[in-house]
Amino acid sequence: MKIIKSATLLFVVILLFSFSVFNMHSVRVSFFAWRSPELPLFLILIFAFALGGVAAALWGALRTSRHSRRQKKTESGKKTKQGHQEMRKKNDSGEETKHKESEGSEETKV
């Protein structure tokens, strides 16, 4: 497995190097009123790719945190409902016991 990872990394580095060699001409990027200095095309493309990767990672982290919060809410809601149901069962059985005890005490009084 380690050999496959190393081979893949080497392949990506070779592709990146060949990409940079073939895209060495300088370009200037304009965005509304902002203008970049003249930089090699491969640097601008790598920067744009990295910025997209960071944006995707942040978006994924945001979705994961939202999902985990929802899951915790549902689990706590289920626990609360189960707790209420258990308390009702205990109260119901306790009332029956108290009722039986009071009936028994009435019989002894009579």
C-alpha atoms as a printed R data frame, in Angstrom:
    type eleno elety resid chain resno       x      y       z
1   ATOM     1    CA   MET     A     1   0.000  0.000   0.000
2   ATOM     2    CA   LYS     A     2   2.867  2.346   0.825
3   ATOM     3    CA   ILE     A     3   4.403  1.691  -2.614
4   ATOM     4    CA   ILE     A     4   1.133  2.622  -4.335
5   ATOM     5    CA   LYS     A     5   0.911  5.899  -2.386
6   ATOM     6    CA   SER     A     6   4.525  6.745  -3.215
7   ATOM     7    CA   ALA     A     7   4.030  5.937  -6.902
8   ATOM     8    CA   THR     A     8   0.880  8.061  -7.036
9   ATOM     9    CA   LEU     A     9   2.631 10.979  -5.348
10  ATOM    10    CA   LEU     A    10   5.562 10.703  -7.766
11  ATOM    11    CA   PHE     A    11   3.155 10.655 -10.710
12  ATOM    12    CA   VAL     A    12   1.372 13.793  -9.463
13  ATOM    13    CA   VAL     A    13   4.700 15.595  -8.944
14  ATOM    14    CA   ILE     A    14   5.832 14.714 -12.475
15  ATOM    15    CA   LEU     A    15   2.513 15.937 -13.908
16  ATOM    16    CA   LEU     A    16   2.779 19.172 -11.929
17  ATOM    17    CA   PHE     A    17   6.346 19.738 -13.084
18  ATOM    18    CA   SER     A    18   5.500 19.117 -16.745
19  ATOM    19    CA   PHE     A    19   2.444 21.370 -16.437
20  ATOM    20    CA   SER     A    20   4.582 24.178 -15.027
21  ATOM    21    CA   VAL     A    21   7.210 23.812 -17.777
22  ATOM    22    CA   PHE     A    22   4.608 24.060 -20.532
23  ATOM    23    CA   ASN     A    23   2.822 27.054 -18.947
24  ATOM    24    CA   MET     A    24   5.670 29.421 -18.129
25  ATOM    25    CA   HIS     A    25   4.412 32.460 -20.061
26  ATOM    26    CA   SER     A    26   3.361 35.397 -17.901
27  ATOM    27    CA   VAL     A    27  -0.249 36.531 -17.601
28  ATOM    28    CA   ARG     A    28  -2.109 39.218 -15.712
29  ATOM    29    CA   VAL     A    29  -5.481 38.524 -14.100
30  ATOM    30    CA   SER     A    30  -8.061 41.301 -13.797
31  ATOM    31    CA   PHE     A    31 -11.015 41.075 -11.433
32  ATOM    32    CA   PHE     A    32 -13.248 44.165 -11.400
33  ATOM    33    CA   ALA     A    33 -10.842 47.012 -10.482
34  ATOM    34    CA   TRP     A    34  -8.121 44.694  -9.117
35  ATOM    35    CA   ARG     A    35  -5.206 43.622 -11.318
36  ATOM    36    CA   SER     A    36  -2.616 41.040 -10.418
37  ATOM    37    CA   PRO     A    37   1.060 41.433 -11.182
38  ATOM    38    CA   GLU     A    38   2.327 39.467 -14.160
39  ATOM    39    CA   LEU     A    39   2.898 35.909 -12.972
40  ATOM    40    CA   PRO     A    40   3.508 32.613 -14.750
41  ATOM    41    CA   LEU     A    41   0.259 30.935 -15.731
42  ATOM    42    CA   PHE     A    42   1.006 27.752 -13.807
43  ATOM    43    CA   LEU     A    43   1.291 29.707 -10.506
44  ATOM    44    CA   ILE     A    44  -2.081 31.358 -11.028
45  ATOM    45    CA   LEU     A    45  -3.714 28.042 -11.940
46  ATOM    46    CA   ILE     A    46  -2.161 26.248  -8.962
47  ATOM    47    CA   PHE     A    47  -3.303 29.069  -6.666
48  ATOM    48    CA   ALA     A    48  -6.850 28.859  -8.067
49  ATOM    49    CA   PHE     A    49  -6.855 25.070  -7.665
50  ATOM    50    CA   ALA     A    50  -5.601 25.321  -4.068
51  ATOM    51    CA   LEU     A    51  -8.173 28.006  -3.254
52  ATOM    52    CA   GLY     A    52 -10.918 25.737  -4.605
53  ATOM    53    CA   GLY     A    53  -9.614 22.855  -2.479
54  ATOM    54    CA   VAL     A    54  -9.671 25.023   0.645
55  ATOM    55    CA   ALA     A    55 -13.202 26.194  -0.147
56  ATOM    56    CA   ALA     A    56 -14.359 22.581  -0.656
57  ATOM    57    CA   ALA     A    57 -12.738 21.498   2.622
58  ATOM    58    CA   LEU     A    58 -14.414 24.333   4.526
59  ATOM    59    CA   TRP     A    59 -17.776 23.539   2.945
60  ATOM    60    CA   GLY     A    60 -17.398 19.860   3.881
61  ATOM    61    CA   ALA     A    61 -16.449 20.744   7.459
62  ATOM    62    CA   LEU     A    62 -19.475 23.022   7.722
63  ATOM    63    CA   ARG     A    63 -21.828 20.331   6.450
64  ATOM    64    CA   THR     A    64 -20.297 17.745   8.776
65  ATOM    65    CA   SER     A    65 -20.672 19.978  11.821
66  ATOM    66    CA   ARG     A    66 -24.302 20.739  10.931
67  ATOM    67    CA   HIS     A    67 -25.016 17.041  10.456
68  ATOM    68    CA   SER     A    68 -23.416 16.101  13.780
69  ATOM    69    CA   ARG     A    69 -25.366 18.840  15.598
70  ATOM    70    CA   ARG     A    70 -28.630 17.570  14.096
71  ATOM    71    CA   GLN     A    71 -27.731 14.027  15.032
72  ATOM    72    CA   LYS     A    72 -26.953 15.027  18.625
73  ATOM    73    CA   LYS     A    73 -30.281 16.882  18.847
74  ATOM    74    CA   THR     A    74 -32.194 13.848  17.622
75  ATOM    75    CA   GLU     A    75 -30.336 11.535  19.982
76  ATOM    76    CA   SER     A    76 -30.937 13.827  22.951
77  ATOM    77    CA   GLY     A    77 -34.587 14.130  21.913
78  ATOM    78    CA   LYS     A    78 -34.898 10.347  21.812
79  ATOM    79    CA   LYS     A    79 -33.227 10.060  25.215
80  ATOM    80    CA   THR     A    80 -35.581 12.672  26.638
81  ATOM    81    CA   LYS     A    81 -38.607 10.885  25.204
82  ATOM    82    CA   GLN     A    82 -37.359  7.552  26.535
83  ATOM    83    CA   GLY     A    83 -36.731  9.137  29.921
84  ATOM    84    CA   HIS     A    84 -40.262 10.542  30.012
85  ATOM    85    CA   GLN     A    85 -41.704  7.172  29.039
86  ATOM    86    CA   GLU     A    86 -39.702  5.399  31.755
87  ATOM    87    CA   MET     A    87 -40.813  7.962  34.330
88  ATOM    88    CA   ARG     A    88 -44.434  7.439  33.283
89  ATOM    89    CA   LYS     A    89 -44.052  3.678  33.645
90  ATOM    90    CA   LYS     A    90 -42.497  4.098  37.076
91  ATOM    91    CA   ASN     A    91 -45.196  6.522  38.133
92  ATOM    92    CA   ASP     A    92 -47.936  4.241  36.818
93  ATOM    93    CA   SER     A    93 -46.519  1.222  38.631
94  ATOM    94    CA   GLY     A    94 -45.907  3.327  41.761
95  ATOM    95    CA   GLU     A    95 -49.486  4.560  41.760
96  ATOM    96    CA   GLU     A    96 -50.740  1.001  41.479
97  ATOM    97    CA   THR     A    97 -48.567 -0.019  44.417
98  ATOM    98    CA   LYS     A    98 -49.702  2.957  46.475
99  ATOM    99    CA   HIS     A    99 -53.300  2.236  45.521
100 ATOM   100    CA   LYS     A   100 -52.924 -1.396  46.580
101 ATOM   101    CA   GLU     A   101 -51.265 -0.318  49.839
102 ATOM   102    CA   SER     A   102 -54.061  2.132  50.585
103 ATOM   103    CA   GLU     A   103 -56.660 -0.543  49.808
104 ATOM   104    CA   GLY     A   104 -54.879 -2.943  52.119
105 ATOM   105    CA   SER     A   105 -54.722 -0.387  54.899
106 ATOM   106    CA   GLU     A   106 -58.437  0.348  54.510
107 ATOM   107    CA   GLU     A   107 -59.228 -3.326  54.865
108 ATOM   108    CA   THR     A   108 -57.269 -3.521  58.085
109 ATOM   109    CA   LYS     A   109 -59.020 -0.457  59.401
110 ATOM   110    CA   VAL     A   110 -62.456 -1.863  58.758
